[in-house]
Amino acid sequence: MRQGTVLGLYCSALIGENLQTPIIQKHWCNDVSIQRASLIVVPAFAKYLRSVPSLHEAEPVWSAPQDTVCIHIQRGELVYLGIVSQEVPALEVLELLEGVVLALVEYIGHLSELTIKENFATVYQLLSEMVDSGSAVTTDTSVLRGLVPVPSLVDRVIENVSGIGIRTEKRPDVNTSSTPWRSQGIRHTNNEFFVDIVERIDATVGADGSVVSYDVSGDISCKSRLTGMPELLLVMNRADAMDDVAFHPCVRTSKWHAERVMGFVPPDGQFKLASFHIATDAAPRLLPLQLRAAVSRQSDQSHTIEISADAGQSGNKLVEKIQVRVPLPAQAYNIRVQCKAGTHAVSNVRLPQVEWSLKSLSPADRGARLTIQYQVRAPSAAGTGAPQLSPSPGSSQSALAAFVDFEVAGYSVSSIKVDSLKMLVESYKLFKGVRYVTKAGSFQLRF
């Protein structure tokens, strides 16, 4: 991270008239002053967010006033914004923001405006340790735990009552060994190691259900509660299909390149072991959720959209947490919605949109269908002699696409699974478990 970086945590619920100051902000350099960020850049960024149909459609990298760039991610109800004033790789800032989210989740659990405020001192200390003088130091929670104590319930109560952060007299337990991510002398009553393989499908589907574009990526997340200094060997059944693999520092990359085996001394607690991409020629185009759409126009003003959803190739697993969001034109009105399964909601916060929710779909389920009927007002400038303005996002006279989210527990779309997990050095009994989840990433249904 180069100089001129500011990080702020913003609550998306306040995006509107009230987002003028962040919940918390940390300045690592003086190139972007507090006044410059709070009075000029943040209001401009908030205005930009209000102009897009949905927060999910906001550009992650946005050119802001005063020769600054806003780089942000959204996780849950919070927006994490980094402001830079000098040239810096955008992916570096995005990776830092992701690391901030993971660290805060491990420290304080569920993240919201309230929990950030309740743990203000802890959050600020973490941000101070993650970046020093504009250069990223670490986001590894196993290292951060030796620098910033995990807040206890008593500390939180005292801090909330007094408004003063709790200082510990104990000196930080900084690990200077060859494995800085793991401290010496760790002891656990139950020795457990859990692996979660979460895969995401980025796809564009045509109205007839055909696959226009398709891509699969994934993360291998672990939770370790092991005594001593164990060394683990993780063997995957289709390691050759894993492309562009990024490892946690604990992984011995030489062993991976030579044998396609992950050998590592794990950190204690939760951590992301690796992220990967599935090679294009090794990823069959499997869709756990089959979607089709039919769009008709009764007149220039009357439109109808019909969307059907069925369980696809999901290994006979339930497709759960299905969300279909259909943005409508800005001029849409008299919106009528019918659905044969699930629930629906019509909102008009930024632009009109319909949200269709299905709890689950099984291969035996049929008839999940959503019908949207709406009318479109004629442009106000037509026939008045007023100049025609260039259309803004979402101002098209017809809907263009639906954005889809879903989850399939116990299913790996790439068929990548853990072949074996062995422990070396230590001799105690190891309890281990593996879980697979497939989710929708950037998943669109084009009309």
C-alpha positions as CSV (number, residue, x, y, z in Angstrom):
1,M,0.0,0.0,0.0
2,R,1.5,3.3,-1.0
3,Q,1.0,6.7,0.6
4,G,-2.3,8.5,0.6
5,T,-4.6,5.8,1.8
6,V,-7.7,6.2,4.0
7,L,-10.0,3.4,5.1
8,G,-13.5,4.0,6.3
9,L,-16.3,1.7,7.4
10,Y,-19.7,2.9,6.2
11,C,-23.2,1.4,7.0
12,S,-25.2,0.9,3.9
13,A,-28.4,1.6,5.8
14,L,-27.2,5.2,6.1
15,I,-26.5,5.5,2.4
16,G,-29.0,8.3,1.5
17,E,-29.3,11.7,3.1
18,N,-27.4,10.7,6.2
19,L,-24.1,9.2,4.9
20,Q,-21.8,12.2,5.5
21,T,-19.4,10.8,8.0
22,P,-18.2,7.2,8.4
23,I,-18.7,4.9,11.4
24,I,-15.0,4.8,11.8
25,Q,-12.1,5.9,9.6
26,K,-8.3,5.4,9.8
27,H,-5.8,7.6,8.1
28,W,-2.5,6.0,7.4
29,C,-0.9,9.0,5.6
30,N,-1.4,12.7,5.5
31,D,-1.9,13.0,1.7
32,V,-5.7,12.6,2.1
33,S,-6.6,14.8,5.0
34,I,-9.6,14.1,7.3
35,Q,-11.4,17.2,6.1
36,R,-10.7,16.3,2.5
37,A,-12.0,12.8,2.9
38,S,-15.1,13.6,5.1
39,L,-16.2,16.9,3.5
40,I,-15.5,16.2,-0.2
41,V,-14.7,12.6,-1.1
42,V,-17.2,10.8,1.1
43,P,-20.3,12.9,0.1
44,A,-19.4,12.5,-3.6
45,F,-19.0,8.7,-3.1
46,A,-22.4,8.6,-1.3
47,K,-24.0,10.5,-4.1
48,Y,-22.6,8.0,-6.6
49,L,-24.0,5.1,-4.6
50,R,-27.4,6.7,-4.7
51,S,-27.2,7.0,-8.4
52,V,-26.8,3.3,-9.1
53,P,-29.8,0.9,-9.1
54,S,-28.3,-1.3,-6.4
55,L,-25.1,-1.3,-4.3
56,H,-24.1,-4.6,-5.9
57,E,-23.9,-2.8,-9.3
58,A,-21.6,0.0,-8.0
59,E,-18.2,-0.1,-9.6
60,P,-15.6,-1.3,-7.1
61,V,-13.1,1.3,-8.3
62,W,-14.5,4.8,-8.8
63,S,-12.8,8.1,-9.7
64,A,-13.6,10.7,-7.0
65,P,-13.1,14.4,-6.8
66,Q,-9.8,16.0,-5.7
67,D,-7.7,13.6,-7.6
68,T,-8.7,10.7,-5.5
69,V,-10.0,7.2,-6.2
70,C,-12.6,5.3,-4.1
71,I,-12.1,1.5,-3.9
72,H,-14.8,-0.3,-2.0
73,I,-16.4,-3.6,-1.2
74,Q,-19.8,-4.4,0.4
75,R,-20.2,-7.2,2.9
76,G,-23.5,-7.6,4.7
77,E,-24.8,-4.2,5.7
78,L,-21.5,-2.5,5.7
79,V,-19.5,-0.8,3.0
80,Y,-15.7,-0.8,3.3
81,L,-14.1,2.1,1.5
82,G,-10.5,2.8,0.8
83,I,-9.6,6.3,-0.6
84,V,-6.2,6.7,-2.4
85,S,-4.6,9.7,-3.8
86,Q,-1.6,8.2,-5.5
87,E,-1.2,5.4,-8.0
88,V,-1.7,2.0,-6.3
89,P,-2.8,-1.4,-7.6
90,A,-6.6,-1.6,-7.0
91,L,-6.4,-5.4,-6.3
92,E,-4.0,-4.6,-3.5
93,V,-6.5,-2.3,-1.8
94,L,-9.4,-4.8,-2.5
95,E,-7.4,-7.6,-0.9
96,L,-6.7,-5.4,2.1
97,L,-10.4,-4.7,2.5
98,E,-11.2,-8.4,2.3
99,G,-8.6,-9.1,5.0
100,V,-10.1,-6.3,7.2
101,V,-13.5,-8.0,6.9
102,L,-12.2,-11.5,7.8
103,A,-10.2,-10.1,10.8
104,L,-13.2,-8.1,12.2
105,V,-15.5,-11.1,11.8
106,E,-13.1,-13.3,13.8
107,Y,-12.7,-10.6,16.5
108,I,-16.2,-9.4,17.0
109,G,-18.5,-11.8,15.1
110,H,-21.4,-10.3,13.3
111,L,-20.5,-7.0,11.7
112,S,-23.0,-4.1,11.8
113,E,-23.0,-0.4,12.7
114,L,-23.8,-1.3,16.3
115,T,-21.1,-3.9,16.8
116,I,-18.5,-1.7,15.1
117,K,-19.3,1.2,17.6
118,E,-19.4,-1.2,20.5
119,N,-15.9,-2.4,19.7
120,F,-14.5,0.9,18.5
121,A,-11.1,0.6,20.3
122,T,-10.5,-3.0,19.1
123,V,-11.4,-2.1,15.5
124,Y,-9.1,1.0,15.6
125,Q,-6.2,-1.0,17.0
126,L,-6.6,-3.7,14.3
127,L,-6.5,-1.1,11.6
128,S,-3.4,0.4,13.1
129,E,-1.6,-3.0,13.1
130,M,-2.7,-4.0,9.6
131,V,-1.1,-1.0,7.8
132,D,1.9,1.0,8.8
133,S,2.8,4.3,7.0
134,G,0.7,3.4,4.0
135,S,2.2,-0.1,3.6
136,A,0.2,-3.2,4.3
137,V,1.8,-5.3,7.1
138,T,-0.6,-8.2,7.8
139,T,-4.2,-9.2,7.9
140,D,-3.5,-12.6,9.3
141,T,-5.6,-13.0,12.4
142,S,-3.2,-15.5,13.9
143,V,-0.5,-12.7,13.9
144,L,-2.9,-10.0,14.9
145,R,-4.0,-11.9,18.0
146,G,-0.5,-11.6,19.4
147,L,-0.7,-7.8,18.9
148,V,-4.4,-6.9,19.7
149,P,-6.2,-8.8,22.5
150,V,-9.6,-10.3,21.6
151,P,-12.2,-8.2,23.6
152,S,-14.0,-9.9,26.4
153,L,-17.5,-9.3,27.5
154,V,-16.3,-7.4,30.6
155,D,-14.0,-5.2,28.5
156,R,-16.9,-4.3,26.2
157,V,-19.2,-3.4,29.1
158,I,-16.6,-1.2,30.8
159,E,-15.7,0.5,27.5
160,N,-19.3,1.2,26.7
161,V,-20.0,2.7,30.1
162,S,-16.8,4.7,30.4
163,G,-16.2,5.5,26.8
164,I,-12.5,4.6,27.3
165,G,-10.7,1.7,25.6
166,I,-9.3,-1.0,27.9
167,R,-5.5,-1.2,27.9
168,T,-3.9,-4.5,28.9
169,E,-0.7,-4.4,30.9
170,K,0.4,-7.7,29.3
171,R,3.0,-7.2,26.7
172,P,2.1,-8.4,23.2
173,D,3.1,-11.9,22.5
174,V,4.8,-11.4,19.2
175,N,5.9,-14.6,17.5
176,T,9.4,-14.3,15.9
177,S,9.8,-18.0,15.0
178,S,9.9,-19.5,11.5
179,T,6.2,-19.9,11.7
180,P,4.9,-16.4,12.7
181,W,1.3,-17.4,12.0
182,R,1.4,-19.9,14.9
183,S,2.5,-19.5,18.5
184,Q,4.4,-22.0,20.6
185,G,2.7,-23.9,23.4
186,I,-0.9,-24.1,22.0
187,R,-3.0,-26.6,23.9
188,H,-6.6,-27.8,23.1
189,T,-8.7,-30.4,24.9
190,N,-10.3,-31.5,21.6
191,N,-8.0,-31.6,18.6
192,E,-10.1,-30.7,15.6
193,F,-9.5,-29.6,12.0
194,F,-12.4,-28.6,9.7
195,V,-12.2,-27.8,6.0
196,D,-14.8,-25.8,4.1
197,I,-14.6,-25.7,0.3
198,V,-16.9,-23.0,-1.1
199,E,-17.2,-22.7,-4.8
200,R,-18.8,-19.8,-6.7
201,I,-20.3,-19.9,-10.2
202,D,-20.1,-16.8,-12.3
203,A,-22.4,-17.2,-15.2
204,T,-24.5,-15.4,-17.8
205,V,-27.6,-17.4,-18.9
206,G,-29.7,-16.6,-22.0
207,A,-33.5,-16.3,-21.9
208,D,-33.7,-19.9,-23.3
209,G,-31.6,-21.3,-20.5
210,S,-28.4,-21.5,-22.6
211,V,-25.1,-20.8,-21.0
212,V,-23.5,-17.7,-22.5
213,S,-20.5,-17.4,-20.1
214,Y,-19.3,-19.6,-17.3
215,D,-16.6,-19.5,-14.7
216,V,-15.9,-21.3,-11.4
217,S,-13.7,-20.2,-8.5
218,G,-13.4,-21.2,-4.9
219,D,-11.9,-20.9,-1.5
220,I,-10.6,-23.5,0.9
221,S,-11.3,-22.2,4.4
222,C,-10.2,-24.0,7.6
223,K,-10.8,-24.0,11.3
224,S,-7.9,-25.4,13.3
225,R,-7.9,-26.3,17.0
226,L,-4.8,-28.5,17.3
227,T,-2.3,-28.9,20.1
228,G,1.4,-28.3,19.6
229,M,3.1,-27.7,16.2
230,P,1.4,-30.2,13.8
231,E,2.2,-30.5,10.1
232,L,-0.7,-31.4,7.9
233,L,-0.9,-32.9,4.4
234,L,-4.0,-32.1,2.4
235,V,-4.5,-34.1,-0.8
236,M,-7.2,-33.0,-3.4
237,N,-8.7,-35.5,-5.9
238,R,-8.5,-33.1,-8.9
239,A,-5.6,-30.9,-8.0
240,D,-4.6,-30.5,-11.7
241,A,-7.9,-28.8,-12.4
242,M,-7.0,-26.0,-9.9
243,D,-5.6,-23.0,-11.6
244,D,-4.3,-19.6,-10.4
245,V,-4.0,-21.0,-6.8
246,A,-3.2,-18.4,-4.1
247,F,-2.0,-19.9,-0.8
248,H,-1.8,-18.8,2.8
249,P,1.8,-18.2,3.8
250,C,1.8,-21.4,5.9
251,V,1.6,-23.6,2.7
252,R,4.9,-25.0,1.3
253,T,4.5,-24.0,-2.3
254,S,7.5,-26.1,-3.4
255,K,5.7,-29.2,-2.3
256,W,2.5,-28.2,-4.2
257,H,4.4,-27.5,-7.4
258,A,6.3,-30.8,-7.1
259,E,3.6,-33.2,-5.9
260,R,0.3,-31.2,-6.0
261,V,0.0,-31.7,-2.3
262,M,-0.6,-29.0,0.3
263,G,1.8,-29.3,3.2
264,F,1.5,-26.8,6.0
265,V,1.7,-26.0,9.7
266,P,-1.8,-24.4,10.3
267,P,-2.5,-21.2,12.2
268,D,-4.7,-21.6,15.2
269,G,-8.3,-20.7,14.6
270,Q,-10.0,-19.8,11.4
271,F,-8.0,-19.0,8.2
272,K,-8.2,-19.2,4.4
273,L,-5.8,-21.9,3.3
274,A,-6.1,-21.2,-0.5
275,S,-8.2,-19.7,-3.2
276,F,-8.4,-21.1,-6.7
277,H,-9.9,-20.9,-10.1
278,I,-11.0,-23.9,-12.2
279,A,-9.3,-24.2,-15.5
280,T,-11.8,-23.5,-18.4
281,D,-11.2,-26.9,-20.1
282,A,-11.7,-28.7,-16.7
283,A,-15.0,-27.1,-15.8
284,P,-18.1,-28.7,-17.3
285,R,-20.9,-26.0,-17.6
286,L,-23.1,-27.3,-14.8
287,L,-25.9,-25.1,-13.5
288,P,-27.5,-26.1,-10.1
289,L,-30.4,-23.8,-11.0
290,Q,-32.1,-23.8,-14.4
291,L,-33.6,-20.4,-15.3
292,R,-35.6,-19.3,-18.3
293,A,-37.3,-16.1,-19.2
294,A,-40.0,-14.9,-21.6
295,V,-40.5,-11.2,-22.3
296,S,-43.5,-9.8,-24.2
297,R,-44.8,-6.4,-25.0
298,Q,-48.5,-5.8,-25.3
299,S,-47.8,-2.2,-26.4
300,D,-45.1,0.4,-26.1
301,Q,-46.1,1.0,-22.5
302,S,-47.2,-2.5,-21.3
303,H,-44.6,-5.2,-20.7
304,T,-44.7,-8.7,-19.2
305,I,-41.8,-10.8,-17.9
306,E,-42.1,-14.5,-17.0
307,I,-39.3,-16.3,-15.2
308,S,-39.3,-20.0,-14.4
309,A,-36.9,-21.7,-12.0
310,D,-36.1,-25.4,-11.7
311,A,-33.4,-27.4,-9.9
312,G,-30.6,-28.3,-12.3
313,Q,-27.5,-30.4,-11.9
314,S,-27.0,-30.3,-8.2
315,G,-26.1,-33.8,-7.3
316,N,-29.7,-34.4,-6.0
317,K,-29.1,-31.7,-3.4
318,L,-31.6,-29.0,-2.5
319,V,-30.9,-25.6,-4.1
320,E,-31.5,-23.2,-1.2
321,K,-31.7,-19.4,-0.4
322,I,-32.7,-18.6,-4.0
323,Q,-33.0,-14.8,-4.7
324,V,-34.0,-13.4,-8.1
325,R,-33.8,-9.7,-8.4
326,V,-35.3,-8.0,-11.5
327,P,-34.5,-4.3,-11.9
328,L,-37.2,-2.5,-13.9
329,P,-36.9,0.7,-16.0
330,A,-37.0,4.0,-14.0
331,Q,-40.3,4.9,-15.7
332,A,-42.0,1.7,-14.7
333,Y,-45.3,2.0,-12.7
334,N,-48.4,0.0,-12.0
335,I,-46.3,-3.1,-11.2
336,R,-48.2,-6.3,-10.7
337,V,-46.5,-9.5,-9.6
338,Q,-47.6,-13.1,-9.3
339,C,-45.6,-16.1,-8.2
340,K,-46.6,-19.8,-7.9
341,A,-43.9,-20.5,-5.4
342,G,-42.0,-18.5,-2.8
343,T,-42.6,-14.9,-1.9
344,H,-42.1,-11.6,-3.8
345,A,-41.5,-8.0,-2.9
346,V,-41.6,-4.8,-4.9
347,S,-39.2,-2.0,-3.9
348,N,-38.5,1.5,-5.3
349,V,-35.5,2.8,-3.3
350,R,-33.3,3.8,-6.2
351,L,-35.1,2.2,-9.2
352,P,-38.1,-0.1,-9.3
353,Q,-37.3,-3.7,-8.8
354,V,-38.9,-7.0,-8.0
355,E,-37.3,-9.5,-5.6
356,W,-38.4,-13.1,-5.8
357,S,-37.4,-15.4,-2.9
358,L,-37.5,-19.2,-2.8
359,K,-36.6,-21.1,0.3
360,S,-35.5,-24.2,-1.7
361,L,-36.0,-26.2,-4.9
362,S,-35.5,-30.0,-5.2
363,P,-35.3,-31.9,-8.5
364,A,-38.9,-33.1,-8.0
365,D,-40.2,-29.5,-7.7
366,R,-41.9,-28.0,-10.7
367,G,-43.9,-24.9,-11.4
368,A,-41.8,-22.2,-9.7
369,R,-42.7,-19.3,-11.9
370,L,-42.7,-15.5,-11.5
371,T,-44.8,-13.2,-13.6
372,I,-44.2,-9.4,-13.7
373,Q,-46.5,-7.0,-15.5
374,Y,-45.8,-3.3,-15.6
375,Q,-46.3,-0.2,-17.6
376,V,-43.8,2.4,-18.7
377,R,-44.4,6.1,-18.8
378,A,-43.4,8.0,-21.9
379,P,-40.3,10.2,-21.5
380,S,-41.4,13.5,-20.0
381,A,-39.4,15.5,-22.6
382,A,-41.1,13.9,-25.6
383,G,-43.2,16.3,-27.6
384,T,-42.4,19.3,-25.4
385,G,-39.4,20.7,-27.3
386,A,-37.2,20.0,-24.2
387,P,-33.7,18.6,-25.0
388,Q,-33.4,14.9,-24.8
389,L,-30.9,13.8,-22.2
390,S,-28.7,10.7,-22.6
391,P,-30.3,7.8,-20.7
392,S,-29.0,7.1,-17.2
393,P,-28.5,3.5,-15.9
394,G,-31.8,1.7,-15.6
395,S,-33.6,4.2,-17.8
396,S,-34.2,1.7,-20.6
397,Q,-37.8,1.2,-21.6
398,S,-37.5,-2.6,-20.9
399,A,-35.8,-4.7,-18.3
400,L,-32.5,-6.2,-19.4
401,A,-31.5,-8.9,-16.9
402,A,-32.2,-10.5,-13.6
403,F,-29.5,-11.1,-10.9
404,V,-29.6,-14.4,-9.2
405,D,-28.3,-15.8,-5.9
406,F,-28.5,-19.3,-4.5
407,E,-26.6,-21.9,-2.4
408,V,-26.2,-25.7,-2.6
409,A,-24.9,-27.3,0.6
410,G,-23.0,-30.6,0.3
411,Y,-22.3,-30.1,-3.4
412,S,-19.1,-29.4,-5.4
413,V,-19.8,-28.1,-8.9
414,S,-16.2,-28.8,-10.0
415,S,-16.1,-32.2,-8.3
416,I,-13.0,-31.1,-6.4
417,K,-12.9,-32.9,-3.1
418,V,-10.6,-33.7,-0.2
419,D,-8.9,-37.0,-0.9
420,S,-7.1,-37.3,2.4
421,L,-5.9,-35.2,5.3
422,K,-3.0,-36.6,7.3
423,M,-1.2,-35.2,10.3
424,L,2.6,-35.5,10.9
425,V,4.9,-34.8,13.9
426,E,2.1,-35.0,16.5
427,S,0.7,-38.4,17.6
428,Y,-2.7,-37.5,19.2
429,K,-6.0,-38.5,17.6
430,L,-7.3,-35.9,15.1
431,F,-11.0,-35.3,14.6
432,K,-11.6,-33.9,11.1
433,G,-14.5,-32.9,8.9
434,V,-15.0,-31.5,5.4
435,R,-17.9,-29.5,4.1
436,Y,-18.7,-28.5,0.5
437,V,-20.9,-25.5,-0.6
438,T,-21.6,-24.2,-4.1
439,K,-22.9,-20.6,-4.4
440,A,-23.8,-18.2,-7.1
441,G,-21.2,-15.5,-7.8
442,S,-22.0,-13.0,-10.5
443,F,-25.0,-14.9,-11.9
444,Q,-27.2,-13.2,-14.5
445,L,-30.3,-14.2,-16.5
446,R,-30.4,-12.1,-19.7
447,F,-33.8,-11.3,-21.2
